[in-house]
Amino acid sequence: MSREVWGTFAINDHCRERAFVADVMLYDRLVIPVPPDTLAEDDKKLWSPYQVDRQLELLAVLGDRARPIQWDQYHRQTWKNKFDAAKAAAAETSPDAFRMTRMQLISDVPDTVTAVESVSAYQSYEEIKDGLKIAETDNGIQLQPGAVTAVLGREFLVVDEPELSDMEALKEAVALSSDRTYRRKRADYWRWQREFLNYETFAAEKAVKAAVEEMRDLIEEQNSAIRMQKIRTTARYAFLVGTVSLGLMTGSMLPIVISPLALTLDQAFLSIGQFVADRVLEAKAGGEYQAAALFSDFHRHFGWKPR
């Protein structure tokens, strides 16, 4: 059985233009916080700015591609405890508050849901930069053999029919991304990514280049499946920030210096040691690493300049 990748969202993500149109192309399912069935006064105050009727309409279009989770008093208190512990900004509408909503939903995916990996779905470069505290390193990183930040960039295609309303565009995107061929190609790409993040022998640039070549081929297969549908699309760019293990690069536990490495092959971009992030996820049980967060937009970042 293929392992699905679910994106987790904040309480305001449905308010943006063309909400979830790009996200359904990337994720198997969208985990979305929704108002509780019974609204307390605090709930009414929280949700009043966030176009609940629009959210309901979007959820109806998404159908089983969405997994709503009631953002009730229990979830809000758990979120608040983590928010306060992190000494984030006091205002609950700060960017960090929305970041922690996505992170909270990762932990709220029930244990009964198996074969799923959840990632925080950021909406812009600025969001992920602020949320994960990413910084570029010019001269390499000195660290004990272990985990180092990796950034994976990829092109993907989304519906681009200007005459369609937001709901109509989302309906088209759901149909395209739910097609069996496209789902299989998407699963192939996520499988490659999991293997990459848990690979431990990146001592040679040749091995990294081979990985990027495979990544590019998988992206092209996925995009080809969309082009066959004869609908107008435009290219967007997704960046995933995670960690790779360098435990096998050296036989000692002495600190090593990782020189920044970045490779670009058309629709694919990969960097290792070019950036550091303060808030990437730790290794899961068994030593397996997973993605920390992903964002998509129309612009390229991290120095990626496709040929």
Contacts in CASP RR format, 6 or more apart in sequence:
PFRMAT RR
TARGET T0000
AUTHOR 0000-0000-0000
METHOD contacts of the structure
MODEL  1
MSREVWGTFAINDHCRERAFVADVMLYDRLVIPVPPDTLAEDDKKLWSPY
QVDRQLELLAVLGDRARPIQWDQYHRQTWKNKFDAAKAAAAETSPDAFRM
TRMQLISDVPDTVTAVESVSAYQSYEEIKDGLKIAETDNGIQLQPGAVTA
VLGREFLVVDEPELSDMEALKEAVALSSDRTYRRKRADYWRWQREFLNYE
TFAAEKAVKAAVEEMRDLIEEQNSAIRMQKIRTTARYAFLVGTVSLGLMT
GSMLPIVISPLALTLDQAFLSIGQFVADRVLEAKAGGEYQAAALFSDFHR
HFGWKPR
1 115 0 8 1.000
2 115 0 8 1.000
2 187 0 8 1.000
2 191 0 8 1.000
3 115 0 8 1.000
3 116 0 8 1.000
3 117 0 8 1.000
3 187 0 8 1.000
3 190 0 8 1.000
3 191 0 8 1.000
3 194 0 8 1.000
4 28 0 8 1.000
4 29 0 8 1.000
4 115 0 8 1.000
4 116 0 8 1.000
4 117 0 8 1.000
4 187 0 8 1.000
5 26 0 8 1.000
5 27 0 8 1.000
5 28 0 8 1.000
5 116 0 8 1.000
5 117 0 8 1.000
5 118 0 8 1.000
5 119 0 8 1.000
5 190 0 8 1.000
6 27 0 8 1.000
6 28 0 8 1.000
6 29 0 8 1.000
6 30 0 8 1.000
6 31 0 8 1.000
6 67 0 8 1.000
6 109 0 8 1.000
6 116 0 8 1.000
6 117 0 8 1.000
6 118 0 8 1.000
6 119 0 8 1.000
7 23 0 8 1.000
7 26 0 8 1.000
7 27 0 8 1.000
7 29 0 8 1.000
7 30 0 8 1.000
7 31 0 8 1.000
7 118 0 8 1.000
7 119 0 8 1.000
7 120 0 8 1.000
7 121 0 8 1.000
7 294 0 8 1.000
8 31 0 8 1.000
8 102 0 8 1.000
8 103 0 8 1.000
8 105 0 8 1.000
8 106 0 8 1.000
8 118 0 8 1.000
8 119 0 8 1.000
8 120 0 8 1.000
8 121 0 8 1.000
9 23 0 8 1.000
9 30 0 8 1.000
9 31 0 8 1.000
9 32 0 8 1.000
9 33 0 8 1.000
9 101 0 8 1.000
9 102 0 8 1.000
9 105 0 8 1.000
9 121 0 8 1.000
10 33 0 8 1.000
10 98 0 8 1.000
10 99 0 8 1.000
10 101 0 8 1.000
10 102 0 8 1.000
11 33 0 8 1.000
11 46 0 8 1.000
11 47 0 8 1.000
11 50 0 8 1.000
11 71 0 8 1.000
11 98 0 8 1.000
11 101 0 8 1.000
12 49 0 8 1.000
12 50 0 8 1.000
12 98 0 8 1.000
13 19 0 8 1.000
13 20 0 8 1.000
13 32 0 8 1.000
13 121 0 8 1.000
13 123 0 8 1.000
14 20 0 8 1.000
14 32 0 8 1.000
14 50 0 8 1.000
14 51 0 8 1.000
14 54 0 8 1.000
14 55 0 8 1.000
14 58 0 8 1.000
15 50 0 8 1.000
15 51 0 8 1.000
15 54 0 8 1.000
16 123 0 8 1.000
17 166 0 8 1.000
18 166 0 8 1.000
18 169 0 8 1.000
18 170 0 8 1.000
19 54 0 8 1.000
19 58 0 8 1.000
19 166 0 8 1.000
19 170 0 8 1.000
20 30 0 8 1.000
20 58 0 8 1.000
20 62 0 8 1.000
20 170 0 8 1.000
20 173 0 8 1.000
21 158 0 8 1.000
21 159 0 8 1.000
21 166 0 8 1.000
21 169 0 8 1.000
21 170 0 8 1.000
21 173 0 8 1.000
22 156 0 8 1.000
22 158 0 8 1.000
22 173 0 8 1.000
22 236 0 8 1.000
22 296 0 8 1.000
23 30 0 8 1.000
23 121 0 8 1.000
23 296 0 8 1.000
24 30 0 8 1.000
24 62 0 8 1.000
24 65 0 8 1.000
24 170 0 8 1.000
24 173 0 8 1.000
24 174 0 8 1.000
24 177 0 8 1.000
25 156 0 8 1.000
25 157 0 8 1.000
25 158 0 8 1.000
25 173 0 8 1.000
25 176 0 8 1.000
25 177 0 8 1.000
25 226 0 8 1.000
26 121 0 8 1.000
26 156 0 8 1.000
26 186 0 8 1.000
26 238 0 8 1.000
26 294 0 8 1.000
26 296 0 8 1.000
27 121 0 8 1.000
28 65 0 8 1.000
28 183 0 8 1.000
28 186 0 8 1.000
28 187 0 8 1.000
29 64 0 8 1.000
29 65 0 8 1.000
29 66 0 8 1.000
29 67 0 8 1.000
30 62 0 8 1.000
30 65 0 8 1.000
30 66 0 8 1.000
30 67 0 8 1.000
30 121 0 8 1.000
31 66 0 8 1.000
31 67 0 8 1.000
31 69 0 8 1.000
31 105 0 8 1.000
31 106 0 8 1.000
31 108 0 8 1.000
31 109 0 8 1.000
31 118 0 8 1.000
32 55 0 8 1.000
32 59 0 8 1.000
32 66 0 8 1.000
32 67 0 8 1.000
32 68 0 8 1.000
32 69 0 8 1.000
33 68 0 8 1.000
33 69 0 8 1.000
33 70 0 8 1.000
33 71 0 8 1.000
33 75 0 8 1.000
33 101 0 8 1.000
33 105 0 8 1.000
34 55 0 8 1.000
34 59 0 8 1.000
34 68 0 8 1.000
34 69 0 8 1.000
34 70 0 8 1.000
34 71 0 8 1.000
35 43 0 8 1.000
35 47 0 8 1.000
35 52 0 8 1.000
35 70 0 8 1.000
35 71 0 8 1.000
36 43 0 8 1.000
36 70 0 8 1.000
36 71 0 8 1.000
36 72 0 8 1.000
36 73 0 8 1.000
37 70 0 8 1.000
39 47 0 8 1.000
40 73 0 8 1.000
42 73 0 8 1.000
42 76 0 8 1.000
43 72 0 8 1.000
43 73 0 8 1.000
46 71 0 8 1.000
46 76 0 8 1.000
46 92 0 8 1.000
57 167 0 8 1.000
58 166 0 8 1.000
58 167 0 8 1.000
58 170 0 8 1.000
59 66 0 8 1.000
59 68 0 8 1.000
61 167 0 8 1.000
61 170 0 8 1.000
61 171 0 8 1.000
61 174 0 8 1.000
62 170 0 8 1.000
62 174 0 8 1.000
63 174 0 8 1.000
65 174 0 8 1.000
65 177 0 8 1.000
65 178 0 8 1.000
67 109 0 8 1.000
69 75 0 8 1.000
69 105 0 8 1.000
69 108 0 8 1.000
71 101 0 8 1.000
75 104 0 8 1.000
75 108 0 8 1.000
78 104 0 8 1.000
79 100 0 8 1.000
79 101 0 8 1.000
79 104 0 8 1.000
82 100 0 8 1.000
82 103 0 8 1.000
82 104 0 8 1.000
83 92 0 8 1.000
83 96 0 8 1.000
83 97 0 8 1.000
83 100 0 8 1.000
86 96 0 8 1.000
86 100 0 8 1.000
88 94 0 8 1.000
88 96 0 8 1.000
88 97 0 8 1.000
88 100 0 8 1.000
89 96 0 8 1.000
89 97 0 8 1.000
91 97 0 8 1.000
95 127 0 8 1.000
95 130 0 8 1.000
95 131 0 8 1.000
96 130 0 8 1.000
96 131 0 8 1.000
98 127 0 8 1.000
99 120 0 8 1.000
99 122 0 8 1.000
99 127 0 8 1.000
99 130 0 8 1.000
99 131 0 8 1.000
102 120 0 8 1.000
102 121 0 8 1.000
102 122 0 8 1.000
102 293 0 8 1.000
103 120 0 8 1.000
105 118 0 8 1.000
106 118 0 8 1.000
106 119 0 8 1.000
106 120 0 8 1.000
109 116 0 8 1.000
109 118 0 8 1.000
117 190 0 8 1.000
117 194 0 8 1.000
117 290 0 8 1.000
117 291 0 8 1.000
119 240 0 8 1.000
119 290 0 8 1.000
119 291 0 8 1.000
119 292 0 8 1.000
119 293 0 8 1.000
119 294 0 8 1.000
120 292 0 8 1.000
120 293 0 8 1.000
120 294 0 8 1.000
121 293 0 8 1.000
121 294 0 8 1.000
121 295 0 8 1.000
122 128 0 8 1.000
122 131 0 8 1.000
122 293 0 8 1.000
122 294 0 8 1.000
122 295 0 8 1.000
123 295 0 8 1.000
123 296 0 8 1.000
123 297 0 8 1.000
124 295 0 8 1.000
124 297 0 8 1.000
125 239 0 8 1.000
125 295 0 8 1.000
125 297 0 8 1.000
125 299 0 8 1.000
125 301 0 8 1.000
127 295 0 8 1.000
128 134 0 8 1.000
128 239 0 8 1.000
128 241 0 8 1.000
128 293 0 8 1.000
128 295 0 8 1.000
131 279 0 8 1.000
131 293 0 8 1.000
132 241 0 8 1.000
132 277 0 8 1.000
132 278 0 8 1.000
132 279 0 8 1.000
132 280 0 8 1.000
132 292 0 8 1.000
132 293 0 8 1.000
133 277 0 8 1.000
133 278 0 8 1.000
133 279 0 8 1.000
134 149 0 8 1.000
134 241 0 8 1.000
134 275 0 8 1.000
134 276 0 8 1.000
134 277 0 8 1.000
135 275 0 8 1.000
135 276 0 8 1.000
135 277 0 8 1.000
136 274 0 8 1.000
136 275 0 8 1.000
137 260 0 8 1.000
137 273 0 8 1.000
137 274 0 8 1.000
137 275 0 8 1.000
137 276 0 8 1.000
138 260 0 8 1.000
140 257 0 8 1.000
140 258 0 8 1.000
140 259 0 8 1.000
140 260 0 8 1.000
140 273 0 8 1.000
141 148 0 8 1.000
141 257 0 8 1.000
141 258 0 8 1.000
141 273 0 8 1.000
141 276 0 8 1.000
142 255 0 8 1.000
142 256 0 8 1.000
142 257 0 8 1.000
142 258 0 8 1.000
143 255 0 8 1.000
143 256 0 8 1.000
143 258 0 8 1.000
144 253 0 8 1.000
144 255 0 8 1.000
144 256 0 8 1.000
145 246 0 8 1.000
145 247 0 8 1.000
145 249 0 8 1.000
145 250 0 8 1.000
145 251 0 8 1.000
145 252 0 8 1.000
145 253 0 8 1.000
145 256 0 8 1.000
146 245 0 8 1.000
146 246 0 8 1.000
146 247 0 8 1.000
147 243 0 8 1.000
147 244 0 8 1.000
147 245 0 8 1.000
147 246 0 8 1.000
147 280 0 8 1.000
147 283 0 8 1.000
147 289 0 8 1.000
148 243 0 8 1.000
148 244 0 8 1.000
148 246 0 8 1.000
148 258 0 8 1.000
148 272 0 8 1.000
148 273 0 8 1.000
149 241 0 8 1.000
149 242 0 8 1.000
149 243 0 8 1.000
149 272 0 8 1.000
149 273 0 8 1.000
149 275 0 8 1.000
149 276 0 8 1.000
149 277 0 8 1.000
149 280 0 8 1.000
150 196 0 8 1.000
150 197 0 8 1.000
150 241 0 8 1.000
150 242 0 8 1.000
150 243 0 8 1.000
150 244 0 8 1.000
150 270 0 8 1.000
150 271 0 8 1.000
150 272 0 8 1.000
150 273 0 8 1.000
151 239 0 8 1.000
151 240 0 8 1.000
151 241 0 8 1.000
151 242 0 8 1.000
151 269 0 8 1.000
151 270 0 8 1.000
151 271 0 8 1.000
151 274 0 8 1.000
151 275 0 8 1.000
151 302 0 8 1.000
152 193 0 8 1.000
152 196 0 8 1.000
152 215 0 8 1.000
152 239 0 8 1.000
152 240 0 8 1.000
152 242 0 8 1.000
152 269 0 8 1.000
152 270 0 8 1.000
153 237 0 8 1.000
153 238 0 8 1.000
153 239 0 8 1.000
153 240 0 8 1.000
153 268 0 8 1.000
153 269 0 8 1.000
153 270 0 8 1.000
153 302 0 8 1.000
153 304 0 8 1.000
154 189 0 8 1.000
154 215 0 8 1.000
154 219 0 8 1.000
154 237 0 8 1.000
154 238 0 8 1.000
154 239 0 8 1.000
154 267 0 8 1.000
154 268 0 8 1.000
154 269 0 8 1.000
155 219 0 8 1.000
155 223 0 8 1.000
155 235 0 8 1.000
155 236 0 8 1.000
155 237 0 8 1.000
155 266 0 8 1.000
155 267 0 8 1.000
155 268 0 8 1.000
155 306 0 8 1.000
156 219 0 8 1.000
156 222 0 8 1.000
156 223 0 8 1.000
156 235 0 8 1.000
156 236 0 8 1.000
156 237 0 8 1.000
156 238 0 8 1.000
156 296 0 8 1.000
157 223 0 8 1.000
157 226 0 8 1.000
157 227 0 8 1.000
157 233 0 8 1.000
157 234 0 8 1.000
157 235 0 8 1.000
157 236 0 8 1.000
158 173 0 8 1.000
158 233 0 8 1.000
158 234 0 8 1.000
158 236 0 8 1.000
159 169 0 8 1.000
159 172 0 8 1.000
159 173 0 8 1.000
159 176 0 8 1.000
159 231 0 8 1.000
159 232 0 8 1.000
159 233 0 8 1.000
160 232 0 8 1.000
160 233 0 8 1.000
160 234 0 8 1.000
161 168 0 8 1.000
161 169 0 8 1.000
161 172 0 8 1.000
161 231 0 8 1.000
161 232 0 8 1.000
164 172 0 8 1.000
172 231 0 8 1.000
176 182 0 8 1.000
176 226 0 8 1.000
176 229 0 8 1.000
176 231 0 8 1.000
177 183 0 8 1.000
177 186 0 8 1.000
179 225 0 8 1.000
179 229 0 8 1.000
181 225 0 8 1.000
182 222 0 8 1.000
182 225 0 8 1.000
182 226 0 8 1.000
185 218 0 8 1.000
185 221 0 8 1.000
185 222 0 8 1.000
185 225 0 8 1.000
186 222 0 8 1.000
188 218 0 8 1.000
188 221 0 8 1.000
188 222 0 8 1.000
189 215 0 8 1.000
189 218 0 8 1.000
189 219 0 8 1.000
189 222 0 8 1.000
192 214 0 8 1.000
192 215 0 8 1.000
192 218 0 8 1.000
193 240 0 8 1.000
193 291 0 8 1.000
194 290 0 8 1.000
196 211 0 8 1.000
196 215 0 8 1.000
196 244 0 8 1.000
197 242 0 8 1.000
197 243 0 8 1.000
197 244 0 8 1.000
197 289 0 8 1.000
197 290 0 8 1.000
197 291 0 8 1.000
198 245 0 8 1.000
198 288 0 8 1.000
198 289 0 8 1.000
199 211 0 8 1.000
199 244 0 8 1.000
199 245 0 8 1.000
200 244 0 8 1.000
200 245 0 8 1.000
200 246 0 8 1.000
200 247 0 8 1.000
200 248 0 8 1.000
201 207 0 8 1.000
201 248 0 8 1.000
201 249 0 8 1.000
202 208 0 8 1.000
202 244 0 8 1.000
202 246 0 8 1.000
202 249 0 8 1.000
202 272 0 8 1.000
203 248 0 8 1.000
203 249 0 8 1.000
205 261 0 8 1.000
205 263 0 8 1.000
208 261 0 8 1.000
208 263 0 8 1.000
208 270 0 8 1.000
208 272 0 8 1.000
209 263 0 8 1.000
209 265 0 8 1.000
211 270 0 8 1.000
212 263 0 8 1.000
212 264 0 8 1.000
212 265 0 8 1.000
212 268 0 8 1.000
212 269 0 8 1.000
212 270 0 8 1.000
213 265 0 8 1.000
215 265 0 8 1.000
215 268 0 8 1.000
215 270 0 8 1.000
216 265 0 8 1.000
216 266 0 8 1.000
216 267 0 8 1.000
216 268 0 8 1.000
219 267 0 8 1.000
219 268 0 8 1.000
220 266 0 8 1.000
220 267 0 8 1.000
223 267 0 8 1.000
226 233 0 8 1.000
227 233 0 8 1.000
234 298 0 8 1.000
236 296 0 8 1.000
236 297 0 8 1.000
236 298 0 8 1.000
237 296 0 8 1.000
237 297 0 8 1.000
237 298 0 8 1.000
237 299 0 8 1.000
237 300 0 8 1.000
237 301 0 8 1.000
237 304 0 8 1.000
238 294 0 8 1.000
238 295 0 8 1.000
238 296 0 8 1.000
239 269 0 8 1.000
239 294 0 8 1.000
239 295 0 8 1.000
239 296 0 8 1.000
239 301 0 8 1.000
239 302 0 8 1.000
240 291 0 8 1.000
240 292 0 8 1.000
240 293 0 8 1.000
240 294 0 8 1.000
241 275 0 8 1.000
241 277 0 8 1.000
241 280 0 8 1.000
241 291 0 8 1.000
241 292 0 8 1.000
241 293 0 8 1.000
241 294 0 8 1.000
242 277 0 8 1.000
242 280 0 8 1.000
242 281 0 8 1.000
242 289 0 8 1.000
242 290 0 8 1.000
242 291 0 8 1.000
242 292 0 8 1.000
242 293 0 8 1.000
243 280 0 8 1.000
243 281 0 8 1.000
243 283 0 8 1.000
243 289 0 8 1.000
243 292 0 8 1.000
244 272 0 8 1.000
244 289 0 8 1.000
245 283 0 8 1.000
245 289 0 8 1.000
246 256 0 8 1.000
246 258 0 8 1.000
249 256 0 8 1.000
250 256 0 8 1.000
258 272 0 8 1.000
258 273 0 8 1.000
259 273 0 8 1.000
260 271 0 8 1.000
260 272 0 8 1.000
260 273 0 8 1.000
260 274 0 8 1.000
261 271 0 8 1.000
261 272 0 8 1.000
261 273 0 8 1.000
261 274 0 8 1.000
262 269 0 8 1.000
262 270 0 8 1.000
262 271 0 8 1.000
262 272 0 8 1.000
262 274 0 8 1.000
262 302 0 8 1.000
262 303 0 8 1.000
263 269 0 8 1.000
263 270 0 8 1.000
263 271 0 8 1.000
264 304 0 8 1.000
264 305 0 8 1.000
264 306 0 8 1.000
264 307 0 8 1.000
266 306 0 8 1.000
266 307 0 8 1.000
267 306 0 8 1.000
269 302 0 8 1.000
269 304 0 8 1.000
269 306 0 8 1.000
271 302 0 8 1.000
274 302 0 8 1.000
275 302 0 8 1.000
277 292 0 8 1.000
279 292 0 8 1.000
280 292 0 8 1.000
281 289 0 8 1.000
281 290 0 8 1.000
281 291 0 8 1.000
281 292 0 8 1.000
283 289 0 8 1.000
284 290 0 8 1.000
300 306 0 8 1.000
END
